[in-house]
């Protein structure tokens, strides 16, 4: 798929409701899953959704993402775990 076609499809799919949560399905290694589960059990203020959102926001910011909403999510999780 050409880059322009991909970008147009992504734009049409996600631009209409930018703040609406989406569902994400992925496979995790057993090690990641076990440690995520243990972390959530030991930290009742966290749940699996917050943990995944925090991890993705951290990764994006540390790799140059300049979106202010992503940066806000990143900073919020640093100071308000």
Buried (B, 14 or more C-beta within 10 A) or exposed (E): EEEEEEEEEEEEEEEEEEEEEEEEEEEEEEEEEEEBEEEBEEEEEBEEEBBBBBEBBBEBBEEEBEEEEBBEBBEEBEEEE
